[in-house]
Amino acid sequence: MSRQVRLVKVLVQPVFVLDDGQNISEVPIEEHVIPASEWPTYSSERFPREVAEWQAQLDHQDAGATP
């Protein structure tokens, strides 16, 4: 019997900080489970898209904030 190594999932826990120009604070991010079928394109497609969406939300919130 021949055995084969197979990727089932990848656990990803990115570390981000919020930087307002004066302060840097780490943002707690939970671990994400990436199914093996999504792994080949996760870092090149999904992850950048999720980060861009998060940045857009922050930009929208900051646009509504009063200085």
Secondary structure, DSSP 4 states (H G I P E B T S, - for coil): --------EEEE---EEEE-SS-EEEEP---EEEEGGGHHHIIIIIHHHHHHHHHHHHHHHHHHS--
